[in-house]
Structures are given as C-alpha cells and as structure tokens.
Amino acid sequence: MDCVSTRTPTGPTVADVADGPLRDDFVVMVHGTRRHVEALREEIAQVLVPMGLQFSAAKTQVVHLSDGFDFLGFRIQRKRKRGTNKEYIYTFIGQRPIRSLKAKIRALTHRTSQQDLGFVLARLNQVMHGWANYFKYAVAKNVFSMLDNFTWWRIIRMLRVRHHWRWNDVRRRFTDPTGRWHPIAADEIELRRIAAIRVSRYRYRGNKIPTPWVQPAV
C-alpha cells in the first residue's frame, strides 16, 4: 500500500500521514468509531488543500474492515477462518482485475482469430504471468487455477474452429498413448500455467520497516 496508518491517541497524526513523497492512493486505518473517522477525514482534507489536492468522491469511502475494501486491485477484508472462531485479515484478488485479465485473454483467443499460435501463446504467457506475479501475495491459488482452465478452453475452442477439429482430434493432438494431456505448445513456445507460481501470503514485515514516529515510553 502507498500509505497505511493507524490513528491512536499516542500514534501518528494526520501530518505524519501526509509527510513524505506525494501519494495519490492511501489508506488510513482508525481504531475508533465512525465519528472518529469522519473527523479525521476532514482533518486530512485540510492538509491536502495547500497541495492542490482533494478527495475523490468516487474513490473515498468509510468502511468497516469486516465489510472489506478494494485497494490497488486487492480486496482486503477481515473474515472468520474456516473451521475456527478466529478472525483474520485476508488479502484477496479484486473482481475488477480478474475481469480485466479475462477480457485480454478473450481478445487474444477469439474463435475466428488467425494469429499464429506461437505468437498467441507468447503474449498469453507475458500478460498472465505479469498479472499473476503482482497478485501472488494474495489468496490467489484457486483464482490462478481457474484462469489457467479458462485460458486452456479458450485456446482449444479457437483451434477447433480454425482447424475444424472434433473432440477426438483434440485428444489425438494433445494426449499421449496413456491418455495424459500435454501442454499446448507451438514453435517451442509452451503455455505456462500461472498456478505453478508460488503464492506467498501474510508477509509480516513490521519489525523490518523503519518508522519515523517515536514510540512513547511505557
């Protein structure tokens, strides 16, 4: 995140939040009630005025962490862990970037496309792996698998239309004698699965990030 701050009676003030390089996206997390949040929002608005900035009415919102919020493509929300009564803060992939990636995949795999298959596979690898490497710190494994499956079927449909293949032709082309499926490949370019990318969740770096705030004496 560009900026995350927790406002407490002994913690950073709004001036601390605004200090430093210009940030056009930030989150302020408040330990308090909605009244505290509304008061802090007015204080931040006053700090932004001399910079020639103001809140975006479309993007600025006050939400409870249990309801979740979208930030830089991620969906951040506190939820109960399955099978327990404990709640944790999860970082999911937002629906908007998923829809955006699907649109790019559809554009590259239109059923009537005559683009060279090697070119299509190379572009899919670039687009999908760049996207997945950005989101690999979220709860992403199932989403990656879903997108791999979505892409595979899009390519197969495109090839069936292009070459007038039946399903038996597809199996003959992409399976070995034991029935095991081969990756889709052309010109030594293979469609690489983003589900193979390692997902690294819950990176705690709190003791490694320097803080400009002086901790009060206990």
CNS distance restraints for C-alpha pairs under 8 A (distance, minus, plus):
assign (resid   1 and name CA) (resid  26 and name CA) 6.78 0.50 0.50
assign (resid   1 and name CA) (resid  27 and name CA) 7.59 0.50 0.50
assign (resid   1 and name CA) (resid  71 and name CA) 7.80 0.50 0.50
assign (resid   1 and name CA) (resid  72 and name CA) 7.62 0.50 0.50
assign (resid   2 and name CA) (resid  23 and name CA) 6.45 0.50 0.50
assign (resid   2 and name CA) (resid  25 and name CA) 6.12 0.50 0.50
assign (resid   2 and name CA) (resid  26 and name CA) 5.30 0.50 0.50
assign (resid   2 and name CA) (resid  27 and name CA) 7.71 0.50 0.50
assign (resid   3 and name CA) (resid  17 and name CA) 7.35 0.50 0.50
assign (resid   3 and name CA) (resid  23 and name CA) 7.55 0.50 0.50
assign (resid   3 and name CA) (resid  25 and name CA) 7.41 0.50 0.50
assign (resid   3 and name CA) (resid  26 and name CA) 4.59 0.50 0.50
assign (resid   3 and name CA) (resid  27 and name CA) 5.73 0.50 0.50
assign (resid   3 and name CA) (resid  28 and name CA) 7.34 0.50 0.50
assign (resid   4 and name CA) (resid  26 and name CA) 6.48 0.50 0.50
assign (resid   4 and name CA) (resid  27 and name CA) 5.05 0.50 0.50
assign (resid   4 and name CA) (resid  28 and name CA) 5.42 0.50 0.50
assign (resid   4 and name CA) (resid  29 and name CA) 6.66 0.50 0.50
assign (resid   5 and name CA) (resid  12 and name CA) 7.45 0.50 0.50
assign (resid   5 and name CA) (resid  17 and name CA) 6.80 0.50 0.50
assign (resid   5 and name CA) (resid  27 and name CA) 7.07 0.50 0.50
assign (resid   5 and name CA) (resid  28 and name CA) 5.04 0.50 0.50
assign (resid   5 and name CA) (resid  29 and name CA) 5.59 0.50 0.50
assign (resid   5 and name CA) (resid  30 and name CA) 7.72 0.50 0.50
assign (resid   6 and name CA) (resid  11 and name CA) 7.16 0.50 0.50
assign (resid   6 and name CA) (resid  12 and name CA) 7.37 0.50 0.50
assign (resid   6 and name CA) (resid  28 and name CA) 6.47 0.50 0.50
assign (resid   6 and name CA) (resid  29 and name CA) 4.81 0.50 0.50
assign (resid   6 and name CA) (resid  30 and name CA) 5.25 0.50 0.50
assign (resid   6 and name CA) (resid  31 and name CA) 6.73 0.50 0.50
assign (resid   7 and name CA) (resid  11 and name CA) 5.72 0.50 0.50
assign (resid   7 and name CA) (resid  12 and name CA) 6.15 0.50 0.50
assign (resid   7 and name CA) (resid  13 and name CA) 6.90 0.50 0.50
assign (resid   7 and name CA) (resid  28 and name CA) 7.78 0.50 0.50
assign (resid   7 and name CA) (resid  29 and name CA) 6.71 0.50 0.50
assign (resid   7 and name CA) (resid  30 and name CA) 5.05 0.50 0.50
assign (resid   7 and name CA) (resid  31 and name CA) 6.27 0.50 0.50
assign (resid   8 and name CA) (resid  12 and name CA) 7.32 0.50 0.50
assign (resid   8 and name CA) (resid  30 and name CA) 7.32 0.50 0.50
assign (resid   8 and name CA) (resid  31 and name CA) 6.40 0.50 0.50
assign (resid  10 and name CA) (resid 216 and name CA) 7.18 0.50 0.50
assign (resid  11 and name CA) (resid 213 and name CA) 7.77 0.50 0.50
assign (resid  12 and name CA) (resid  16 and name CA) 5.71 0.50 0.50
assign (resid  12 and name CA) (resid  17 and name CA) 7.21 0.50 0.50
assign (resid  12 and name CA) (resid 213 and name CA) 6.83 0.50 0.50
assign (resid  13 and name CA) (resid  17 and name CA) 6.68 0.50 0.50
assign (resid  14 and name CA) (resid  18 and name CA) 6.37 0.50 0.50
assign (resid  14 and name CA) (resid  40 and name CA) 7.52 0.50 0.50
assign (resid  14 and name CA) (resid  43 and name CA) 6.96 0.50 0.50
assign (resid  14 and name CA) (resid  44 and name CA) 6.05 0.50 0.50
assign (resid  14 and name CA) (resid  47 and name CA) 7.83 0.50 0.50
assign (resid  15 and name CA) (resid  19 and name CA) 6.05 0.50 0.50
assign (resid  15 and name CA) (resid  47 and name CA) 7.32 0.50 0.50
assign (resid  18 and name CA) (resid  22 and name CA) 7.92 0.50 0.50
assign (resid  18 and name CA) (resid  44 and name CA) 7.97 0.50 0.50
assign (resid  18 and name CA) (resid  47 and name CA) 7.39 0.50 0.50
assign (resid  18 and name CA) (resid  48 and name CA) 7.99 0.50 0.50
assign (resid  30 and name CA) (resid  36 and name CA) 7.67 0.50 0.50
assign (resid  30 and name CA) (resid  37 and name CA) 6.59 0.50 0.50
assign (resid  32 and name CA) (resid  36 and name CA) 6.02 0.50 0.50
assign (resid  32 and name CA) (resid  37 and name CA) 7.45 0.50 0.50
assign (resid  33 and name CA) (resid  37 and name CA) 6.63 0.50 0.50
assign (resid  34 and name CA) (resid  38 and name CA) 6.22 0.50 0.50
assign (resid  34 and name CA) (resid  62 and name CA) 7.91 0.50 0.50
assign (resid  35 and name CA) (resid  39 and name CA) 6.29 0.50 0.50
assign (resid  36 and name CA) (resid  40 and name CA) 6.19 0.50 0.50
assign (resid  37 and name CA) (resid  41 and name CA) 6.11 0.50 0.50
assign (resid  37 and name CA) (resid  62 and name CA) 7.49 0.50 0.50
assign (resid  38 and name CA) (resid  42 and name CA) 6.52 0.50 0.50
assign (resid  39 and name CA) (resid  43 and name CA) 6.46 0.50 0.50
assign (resid  40 and name CA) (resid  44 and name CA) 6.17 0.50 0.50
assign (resid  41 and name CA) (resid  45 and name CA) 6.15 0.50 0.50
assign (resid  42 and name CA) (resid  46 and name CA) 6.42 0.50 0.50
assign (resid  43 and name CA) (resid  47 and name CA) 6.60 0.50 0.50
assign (resid  44 and name CA) (resid  48 and name CA) 6.32 0.50 0.50
assign (resid  45 and name CA) (resid  49 and name CA) 6.48 0.50 0.50
assign (resid  45 and name CA) (resid  54 and name CA) 6.42 0.50 0.50
assign (resid  45 and name CA) (resid  55 and name CA) 6.93 0.50 0.50
assign (resid  46 and name CA) (resid  50 and name CA) 7.81 0.50 0.50
assign (resid  47 and name CA) (resid  51 and name CA) 7.69 0.50 0.50
assign (resid  48 and name CA) (resid  52 and name CA) 6.59 0.50 0.50
assign (resid  48 and name CA) (resid  53 and name CA) 5.15 0.50 0.50
assign (resid  48 and name CA) (resid  54 and name CA) 6.01 0.50 0.50
assign (resid  49 and name CA) (resid  53 and name CA) 5.57 0.50 0.50
assign (resid  49 and name CA) (resid  54 and name CA) 6.49 0.50 0.50
assign (resid  55 and name CA) (resid  59 and name CA) 7.87 0.50 0.50
assign (resid  55 and name CA) (resid  60 and name CA) 6.44 0.50 0.50
assign (resid  56 and name CA) (resid  60 and name CA) 5.73 0.50 0.50
assign (resid  57 and name CA) (resid  61 and name CA) 7.98 0.50 0.50
assign (resid  63 and name CA) (resid  67 and name CA) 6.55 0.50 0.50
assign (resid  63 and name CA) (resid  68 and name CA) 6.96 0.50 0.50
assign (resid  63 and name CA) (resid  69 and name CA) 7.08 0.50 0.50
assign (resid  64 and name CA) (resid  68 and name CA) 6.60 0.50 0.50
assign (resid  65 and name CA) (resid  69 and name CA) 7.37 0.50 0.50
assign (resid  65 and name CA) (resid  76 and name CA) 7.75 0.50 0.50
assign (resid  65 and name CA) (resid  77 and name CA) 5.62 0.50 0.50
assign (resid  65 and name CA) (resid  78 and name CA) 5.69 0.50 0.50
assign (resid  66 and name CA) (resid  77 and name CA) 5.69 0.50 0.50
assign (resid  66 and name CA) (resid  78 and name CA) 4.71 0.50 0.50
assign (resid  66 and name CA) (resid  79 and name CA) 6.44 0.50 0.50
assign (resid  67 and name CA) (resid  77 and name CA) 6.40 0.50 0.50
assign (resid  67 and name CA) (resid  78 and name CA) 7.47 0.50 0.50
assign (resid  68 and name CA) (resid  75 and name CA) 6.72 0.50 0.50
assign (resid  68 and name CA) (resid  76 and name CA) 5.37 0.50 0.50
assign (resid  68 and name CA) (resid  77 and name CA) 3.98 0.50 0.50
assign (resid  68 and name CA) (resid  78 and name CA) 6.75 0.50 0.50
assign (resid  69 and name CA) (resid  75 and name CA) 5.70 0.50 0.50
assign (resid  69 and name CA) (resid  76 and name CA) 5.52 0.50 0.50
assign (resid  69 and name CA) (resid  77 and name CA) 6.61 0.50 0.50
assign (resid  70 and name CA) (resid  74 and name CA) 5.49 0.50 0.50
assign (resid  70 and name CA) (resid  75 and name CA) 4.49 0.50 0.50
assign (resid  70 and name CA) (resid  76 and name CA) 6.28 0.50 0.50
assign (resid  70 and name CA) (resid  94 and name CA) 6.65 0.50 0.50
assign (resid  71 and name CA) (resid  75 and name CA) 6.46 0.50 0.50
assign (resid  71 and name CA) (resid  76 and name CA) 7.41 0.50 0.50
assign (resid  73 and name CA) (resid  93 and name CA) 6.52 0.50 0.50
assign (resid  73 and name CA) (resid  94 and name CA) 5.40 0.50 0.50
assign (resid  73 and name CA) (resid  96 and name CA) 7.21 0.50 0.50
assign (resid  73 and name CA) (resid  97 and name CA) 6.09 0.50 0.50
assign (resid  74 and name CA) (resid  91 and name CA) 6.37 0.50 0.50
assign (resid  74 and name CA) (resid  92 and name CA) 5.68 0.50 0.50
assign (resid  74 and name CA) (resid  93 and name CA) 4.74 0.50 0.50
assign (resid  74 and name CA) (resid  94 and name CA) 4.90 0.50 0.50
assign (resid  74 and name CA) (resid 135 and name CA) 7.89 0.50 0.50
assign (resid  74 and name CA) (resid 138 and name CA) 7.61 0.50 0.50
assign (resid  75 and name CA) (resid  91 and name CA) 5.69 0.50 0.50
assign (resid  75 and name CA) (resid  92 and name CA) 4.80 0.50 0.50
assign (resid  75 and name CA) (resid  93 and name CA) 5.61 0.50 0.50
assign (resid  75 and name CA) (resid  94 and name CA) 4.93 0.50 0.50
assign (resid  76 and name CA) (resid  89 and name CA) 7.02 0.50 0.50
assign (resid  76 and name CA) (resid  90 and name CA) 5.81 0.50 0.50
assign (resid  76 and name CA) (resid  91 and name CA) 4.62 0.50 0.50
assign (resid  76 and name CA) (resid  92 and name CA) 6.22 0.50 0.50
assign (resid  77 and name CA) (resid  89 and name CA) 5.56 0.50 0.50
assign (resid  77 and name CA) (resid  90 and name CA) 5.45 0.50 0.50
assign (resid  77 and name CA) (resid  91 and name CA) 6.63 0.50 0.50
assign (resid  77 and name CA) (resid  92 and name CA) 7.93 0.50 0.50
assign (resid  78 and name CA) (resid  87 and name CA) 6.44 0.50 0.50
assign (resid  78 and name CA) (resid  88 and name CA) 5.40 0.50 0.50
assign (resid  78 and name CA) (resid  89 and name CA) 4.10 0.50 0.50
assign (resid  78 and name CA) (resid  90 and name CA) 5.96 0.50 0.50
assign (resid  79 and name CA) (resid  87 and name CA) 5.28 0.50 0.50
assign (resid  79 and name CA) (resid  88 and name CA) 5.66 0.50 0.50
assign (resid  79 and name CA) (resid  89 and name CA) 6.35 0.50 0.50
assign (resid  79 and name CA) (resid  90 and name CA) 7.02 0.50 0.50
assign (resid  80 and name CA) (resid  84 and name CA) 7.07 0.50 0.50
assign (resid  80 and name CA) (resid  85 and name CA) 6.30 0.50 0.50
assign (resid  80 and name CA) (resid  86 and name CA) 5.57 0.50 0.50
assign (resid  80 and name CA) (resid  87 and name CA) 4.08 0.50 0.50
assign (resid  80 and name CA) (resid  88 and name CA) 6.26 0.50 0.50
assign (resid  81 and name CA) (resid  85 and name CA) 6.89 0.50 0.50
assign (resid  81 and name CA) (resid  86 and name CA) 5.95 0.50 0.50
assign (resid  81 and name CA) (resid  87 and name CA) 5.79 0.50 0.50
assign (resid  81 and name CA) (resid  88 and name CA) 6.63 0.50 0.50
assign (resid  90 and name CA) (resid 138 and name CA) 7.73 0.50 0.50
assign (resid  90 and name CA) (resid 139 and name CA) 7.32 0.50 0.50
assign (resid  91 and name CA) (resid 137 and name CA) 7.85 0.50 0.50
assign (resid  91 and name CA) (resid 138 and name CA) 5.00 0.50 0.50
assign (resid  91 and name CA) (resid 139 and name CA) 6.11 0.50 0.50
assign (resid  92 and name CA) (resid 138 and name CA) 5.09 0.50 0.50
assign (resid  92 and name CA) (resid 139 and name CA) 5.02 0.50 0.50
assign (resid  92 and name CA) (resid 140 and name CA) 6.88 0.50 0.50
assign (resid  93 and name CA) (resid  97 and name CA) 7.48 0.50 0.50
assign (resid  93 and name CA) (resid  98 and name CA) 7.49 0.50 0.50
assign (resid  93 and name CA) (resid 135 and name CA) 6.78 0.50 0.50
assign (resid  93 and name CA) (resid 138 and name CA) 6.27 0.50 0.50
assign (resid  93 and name CA) (resid 139 and name CA) 6.99 0.50 0.50
assign (resid  93 and name CA) (resid 140 and name CA) 6.77 0.50 0.50
assign (resid  94 and name CA) (resid  98 and name CA) 6.80 0.50 0.50
assign (resid  95 and name CA) (resid  99 and name CA) 6.24 0.50 0.50
assign (resid  96 and name CA) (resid 100 and name CA) 6.18 0.50 0.50
assign (resid  97 and name CA) (resid 101 and name CA) 6.12 0.50 0.50
assign (resid  98 and name CA) (resid 102 and name CA) 6.24 0.50 0.50
assign (resid  99 and name CA) (resid 103 and name CA) 6.22 0.50 0.50
assign (resid 100 and name CA) (resid 104 and name CA) 6.52 0.50 0.50
assign (resid 101 and name CA) (resid 105 and name CA) 6.29 0.50 0.50
assign (resid 101 and name CA) (resid 128 and name CA) 7.51 0.50 0.50
assign (resid 101 and name CA) (resid 131 and name CA) 7.84 0.50 0.50
assign (resid 102 and name CA) (resid 106 and name CA) 6.11 0.50 0.50
assign (resid 102 and name CA) (resid 147 and name CA) 7.80 0.50 0.50
assign (resid 103 and name CA) (resid 107 and name CA) 6.21 0.50 0.50
assign (resid 104 and name CA) (resid 108 and name CA) 6.41 0.50 0.50
assign (resid 105 and name CA) (resid 109 and name CA) 6.20 0.50 0.50
assign (resid 105 and name CA) (resid 124 and name CA) 6.95 0.50 0.50
assign (resid 105 and name CA) (resid 151 and name CA) 6.78 0.50 0.50
assign (resid 106 and name CA) (resid 110 and name CA) 5.85 0.50 0.50
assign (resid 106 and name CA) (resid 154 and name CA) 7.30 0.50 0.50
assign (resid 108 and name CA) (resid 113 and name CA) 7.84 0.50 0.50
assign (resid 108 and name CA) (resid 120 and name CA) 6.36 0.50 0.50
assign (resid 108 and name CA) (resid 123 and name CA) 8.00 0.50 0.50
assign (resid 108 and name CA) (resid 124 and name CA) 7.55 0.50 0.50
assign (resid 109 and name CA) (resid 113 and name CA) 6.60 0.50 0.50
assign (resid 109 and name CA) (resid 120 and name CA) 7.46 0.50 0.50
assign (resid 109 and name CA) (resid 154 and name CA) 6.01 0.50 0.50
assign (resid 109 and name CA) (resid 155 and name CA) 5.87 0.50 0.50
assign (resid 109 and name CA) (resid 158 and name CA) 6.22 0.50 0.50
assign (resid 110 and name CA) (resid 154 and name CA) 7.77 0.50 0.50
assign (resid 110 and name CA) (resid 158 and name CA) 6.37 0.50 0.50
assign (resid 111 and name CA) (resid 154 and name CA) 7.86 0.50 0.50
assign (resid 111 and name CA) (resid 157 and name CA) 6.37 0.50 0.50
assign (resid 111 and name CA) (resid 158 and name CA) 4.18 0.50 0.50
assign (resid 111 and name CA) (resid 159 and name CA) 7.62 0.50 0.50
assign (resid 111 and name CA) (resid 161 and name CA) 6.29 0.50 0.50
assign (resid 111 and name CA) (resid 162 and name CA) 7.50 0.50 0.50
assign (resid 112 and name CA) (resid 158 and name CA) 6.72 0.50 0.50
assign (resid 112 and name CA) (resid 161 and name CA) 6.99 0.50 0.50
assign (resid 112 and name CA) (resid 162 and name CA) 6.84 0.50 0.50
assign (resid 113 and name CA) (resid 158 and name CA) 7.13 0.50 0.50
assign (resid 113 and name CA) (resid 162 and name CA) 7.83 0.50 0.50
assign (resid 114 and name CA) (resid 162 and name CA) 7.54 0.50 0.50
assign (resid 115 and name CA) (resid 119 and name CA) 7.00 0.50 0.50
assign (resid 115 and name CA) (resid 120 and name CA) 6.69 0.50 0.50
assign (resid 116 and name CA) (resid 120 and name CA) 6.37 0.50 0.50
assign (resid 117 and name CA) (resid 121 and name CA) 6.14 0.50 0.50
assign (resid 117 and name CA) (resid 186 and name CA) 6.22 0.50 0.50
assign (resid 118 and name CA) (resid 122 and name CA) 6.16 0.50 0.50
assign (resid 118 and name CA) (resid 185 and name CA) 7.29 0.50 0.50
assign (resid 118 and name CA) (resid 186 and name CA) 4.94 0.50 0.50
assign (resid 118 and name CA) (resid 187 and name CA) 5.66 0.50 0.50
assign (resid 118 and name CA) (resid 188 and name CA) 7.88 0.50 0.50
assign (resid 118 and name CA) (resid 189 and name CA) 6.00 0.50 0.50
assign (resid 119 and name CA) (resid 123 and name CA) 6.21 0.50 0.50
assign (resid 120 and name CA) (resid 124 and name CA) 6.10 0.50 0.50
assign (resid 121 and name CA) (resid 125 and name CA) 6.11 0.50 0.50
assign (resid 121 and name CA) (resid 185 and name CA) 7.49 0.50 0.50
assign (resid 121 and name CA) (resid 186 and name CA) 7.80 0.50 0.50
assign (resid 121 and name CA) (resid 189 and name CA) 6.70 0.50 0.50
assign (resid 121 and name CA) (resid 190 and name CA) 6.74 0.50 0.50
assign (resid 121 and name CA) (resid 191 and name CA) 5.64 0.50 0.50
assign (resid 122 and name CA) (resid 126 and name CA) 6.32 0.50 0.50
assign (resid 122 and name CA) (resid 189 and name CA) 6.66 0.50 0.50
assign (resid 122 and name CA) (resid 190 and name CA) 7.91 0.50 0.50
assign (resid 122 and name CA) (resid 191 and name CA) 7.62 0.50 0.50
assign (resid 123 and name CA) (resid 127 and name CA) 6.09 0.50 0.50
assign (resid 124 and name CA) (resid 128 and name CA) 5.77 0.50 0.50
assign (resid 124 and name CA) (resid 191 and name CA) 7.56 0.50 0.50
assign (resid 125 and name CA) (resid 129 and name CA) 5.73 0.50 0.50
assign (resid 125 and name CA) (resid 191 and name CA) 6.45 0.50 0.50
assign (resid 125 and name CA) (resid 192 and name CA) 6.28 0.50 0.50
assign (resid 126 and name CA) (resid 130 and name CA) 5.98 0.50 0.50
assign (resid 127 and name CA) (resid 131 and name CA) 6.22 0.50 0.50
assign (resid 128 and name CA) (resid 132 and name CA) 6.00 0.50 0.50
assign (resid 128 and name CA) (resid 194 and name CA) 6.98 0.50 0.50
assign (resid 129 and name CA) (resid 133 and name CA) 5.92 0.50 0.50
assign (resid 129 and name CA) (resid 194 and name CA) 6.13 0.50 0.50
assign (resid 130 and name CA) (resid 134 and name CA) 6.58 0.50 0.50
assign (resid 131 and name CA) (resid 135 and name CA) 6.56 0.50 0.50
assign (resid 132 and name CA) (resid 136 and name CA) 5.71 0.50 0.50
assign (resid 132 and name CA) (resid 144 and name CA) 7.43 0.50 0.50
assign (resid 132 and name CA) (resid 194 and name CA) 6.52 0.50 0.50
assign (resid 132 and name CA) (resid 197 and name CA) 7.68 0.50 0.50
assign (resid 133 and name CA) (resid 197 and name CA) 7.61 0.50 0.50
assign (resid 135 and name CA) (resid 140 and name CA) 7.01 0.50 0.50
assign (resid 136 and name CA) (resid 140 and name CA) 6.18 0.50 0.50
assign (resid 136 and name CA) (resid 197 and name CA) 7.47 0.50 0.50
assign (resid 136 and name CA) (resid 198 and name CA) 7.08 0.50 0.50
assign (resid 136 and name CA) (resid 199 and name CA) 4.85 0.50 0.50
assign (resid 136 and name CA) (resid 200 and name CA) 6.36 0.50 0.50
assign (resid 136 and name CA) (resid 201 and name CA) 7.78 0.50 0.50
assign (resid 137 and name CA) (resid 199 and name CA) 5.87 0.50 0.50
assign (resid 137 and name CA) (resid 200 and name CA) 5.00 0.50 0.50
assign (resid 137 and name CA) (resid 201 and name CA) 4.95 0.50 0.50
assign (resid 137 and name CA) (resid 202 and name CA) 7.47 0.50 0.50
assign (resid 138 and name CA) (resid 199 and name CA) 7.37 0.50 0.50
assign (resid 138 and name CA) (resid 200 and name CA) 7.50 0.50 0.50
assign (resid 138 and name CA) (resid 201 and name CA) 5.94 0.50 0.50
assign (resid 139 and name CA) (resid 199 and name CA) 7.82 0.50 0.50
assign (resid 139 and name CA) (resid 201 and name CA) 6.95 0.50 0.50
assign (resid 140 and name CA) (resid 144 and name CA) 6.03 0.50 0.50
assign (resid 140 and name CA) (resid 199 and name CA) 6.92 0.50 0.50
assign (resid 141 and name CA) (resid 145 and name CA) 6.34 0.50 0.50
assign (resid 141 and name CA) (resid 195 and name CA) 6.30 0.50 0.50
assign (resid 141 and name CA) (resid 199 and name CA) 6.88 0.50 0.50
assign (resid 142 and name CA) (resid 146 and name CA) 6.15 0.50 0.50
assign (resid 143 and name CA) (resid 147 and name CA) 6.22 0.50 0.50
assign (resid 144 and name CA) (resid 148 and name CA) 6.20 0.50 0.50
assign (resid 144 and name CA) (resid 194 and name CA) 5.84 0.50 0.50
assign (resid 144 and name CA) (resid 195 and name CA) 4.95 0.50 0.50
assign (resid 145 and name CA) (resid 149 and name CA) 6.24 0.50 0.50
assign (resid 145 and name CA) (resid 194 and name CA) 7.34 0.50 0.50
assign (resid 145 and name CA) (resid 195 and name CA) 5.24 0.50 0.50
assign (resid 146 and name CA) (resid 150 and name CA) 6.10 0.50 0.50
assign (resid 147 and name CA) (resid 151 and name CA) 6.02 0.50 0.50
assign (resid 148 and name CA) (resid 152 and name CA) 6.15 0.50 0.50
assign (resid 148 and name CA) (resid 193 and name CA) 5.96 0.50 0.50
assign (resid 148 and name CA) (resid 194 and name CA) 6.63 0.50 0.50
assign (resid 148 and name CA) (resid 195 and name CA) 7.07 0.50 0.50
assign (resid 149 and name CA) (resid 153 and name CA) 6.35 0.50 0.50
assign (resid 150 and name CA) (resid 154 and name CA) 6.31 0.50 0.50
assign (resid 151 and name CA) (resid 155 and name CA) 6.29 0.50 0.50
assign (resid 152 and name CA) (resid 156 and name CA) 6.22 0.50 0.50
assign (resid 153 and name CA) (resid 157 and name CA) 6.03 0.50 0.50
assign (resid 154 and name CA) (resid 158 and name CA) 6.25 0.50 0.50
assign (resid 155 and name CA) (resid 159 and name CA) 6.19 0.50 0.50
assign (resid 156 and name CA) (resid 160 and name CA) 6.07 0.50 0.50
assign (resid 156 and name CA) (resid 170 and name CA) 7.72 0.50 0.50
assign (resid 157 and name CA) (resid 161 and name CA) 6.32 0.50 0.50
assign (resid 158 and name CA) (resid 162 and name CA) 6.15 0.50 0.50
assign (resid 159 and name CA) (resid 163 and name CA) 5.89 0.50 0.50
assign (resid 159 and name CA) (resid 164 and name CA) 7.77 0.50 0.50
assign (resid 159 and name CA) (resid 165 and name CA) 7.41 0.50 0.50
assign (resid 160 and name CA) (resid 164 and name CA) 5.23 0.50 0.50
assign (resid 160 and name CA) (resid 165 and name CA) 4.53 0.50 0.50
assign (resid 160 and name CA) (resid 166 and name CA) 6.77 0.50 0.50
assign (resid 160 and name CA) (resid 170 and name CA) 7.64 0.50 0.50
assign (resid 161 and name CA) (resid 165 and name CA) 6.89 0.50 0.50
assign (resid 165 and name CA) (resid 169 and name CA) 5.48 0.50 0.50
assign (resid 165 and name CA) (resid 170 and name CA) 6.69 0.50 0.50
assign (resid 166 and name CA) (resid 170 and name CA) 6.64 0.50 0.50
assign (resid 167 and name CA) (resid 171 and name CA) 6.37 0.50 0.50
assign (resid 168 and name CA) (resid 172 and name CA) 6.09 0.50 0.50
assign (resid 169 and name CA) (resid 173 and name CA) 6.15 0.50 0.50
assign (resid 170 and name CA) (resid 174 and name CA) 6.09 0.50 0.50
assign (resid 171 and name CA) (resid 175 and name CA) 5.47 0.50 0.50
assign (resid 171 and name CA) (resid 181 and name CA) 7.97 0.50 0.50
assign (resid 172 and name CA) (resid 176 and name CA) 7.70 0.50 0.50
assign (resid 174 and name CA) (resid 181 and name CA) 5.66 0.50 0.50
assign (resid 174 and name CA) (resid 182 and name CA) 5.17 0.50 0.50
assign (resid 174 and name CA) (resid 183 and name CA) 7.22 0.50 0.50
assign (resid 174 and name CA) (resid 184 and name CA) 7.11 0.50 0.50
assign (resid 175 and name CA) (resid 179 and name CA) 5.37 0.50 0.50
assign (resid 175 and name CA) (resid 180 and name CA) 5.19 0.50 0.50
assign (resid 175 and name CA) (resid 181 and name CA) 4.31 0.50 0.50
assign (resid 175 and name CA) (resid 182 and name CA) 5.56 0.50 0.50
assign (resid 176 and name CA) (resid 180 and name CA) 5.51 0.50 0.50
assign (resid 176 and name CA) (resid 181 and name CA) 6.68 0.50 0.50
assign (resid 176 and name CA) (resid 182 and name CA) 7.32 0.50 0.50
assign (resid 183 and name CA) (resid 190 and name CA) 6.57 0.50 0.50
assign (resid 183 and name CA) (resid 191 and name CA) 6.45 0.50 0.50
assign (resid 183 and name CA) (resid 192 and name CA) 7.94 0.50 0.50
assign (resid 184 and name CA) (resid 190 and name CA) 5.92 0.50 0.50
assign (resid 184 and name CA) (resid 191 and name CA) 5.67 0.50 0.50
assign (resid 185 and name CA) (resid 189 and name CA) 5.38 0.50 0.50
assign (resid 185 and name CA) (resid 190 and name CA) 4.13 0.50 0.50
assign (resid 185 and name CA) (resid 191 and name CA) 6.11 0.50 0.50
assign (resid 186 and name CA) (resid 190 and name CA) 6.57 0.50 0.50
assign (resid 193 and name CA) (resid 197 and name CA) 7.85 0.50 0.50
assign (resid 205 and name CA) (resid 209 and name CA) 6.33 0.50 0.50
